[in-house]
Amino acid sequence: MSSKGVAPPAWVAAVHAVSRLFGVVAAGMIVVSIGVICHMVFVRAVLGQSSIWQTEFVTFALVAATFIGAPYILLTRGHVAVDVVPLMLQTPGRRLLCIAGNLIALVFCGFFLYAAIPWWWETWQSGQTTPSIWKARVWIPYLSVPVGLSVLCLQFVADTYMVASHRALPFGLSAEEGL
């Protein structure tokens, strides 16, 4: 349900479901990274052995969690927001500001996605690996960038549609808030 109690269209609900799933996946990547760091500390401090794959894995996993988790953060409004201007506007002004902001962000993410796809494709085609002894195939963690950005763009489109069609309140603010 949206903030106004109107059920979203099926495609918006599907985008929201994918964003929630990606949030769970991102949280899982962070939890696994914590376990790998603990393993690395144990291997290095207790066993006196060198770590080979742990640092690369954690770096890739945390970057992937950032991109994979971005649509969920947008969905839940978990990002840092300065809402001074929206609080000073009436709902129609908030709606226009929200739509304009979403469109600007969508264009930025679209350009970023446009650049990320060939970047990932090159690593896939060339079979690039990390320079370490682990030799991880970099296309796997790099895939998180275009996938996360694609869903983030879809989430921006869904949010913009919901606000523009008056099915959701701009910035999640009711008419009584602010002013």
Sequence and secondary structure as in RCSB ss.txt:
>XXXX:A:sequence
MSSKGVAPPAWVAAVHAVSRLFGVVAAGMIVVSIGVICHMVFVRAVLGQSSIWQTEFVTFALVAATFIGAPYILL
TRGHVAVDVVPLMLQTPGRRLLCIAGNLIALVFCGFFLYAAIPWWWETWQSGQTTPSIWKARVWIPYLSVPVGLS
VLCLQFVADTYMVASHRALPFGLSAEEGL
>XXXX:A:secstr
  TTS    HHHHHHHHHHHHHHHHHHHHHHHHHHHHHHHHIIIIIS    SSHHHHHHHHHHHHHHHHHHHHHH
TT S    HHHHHS HHHHHHHHHHHHHHHHHHHHHHHHHHHHHHHHHHHHT B SSTT  BTHHHHTHHHHHHH
HHHHHHHHHHHHHHTTSS GGG  TTS  
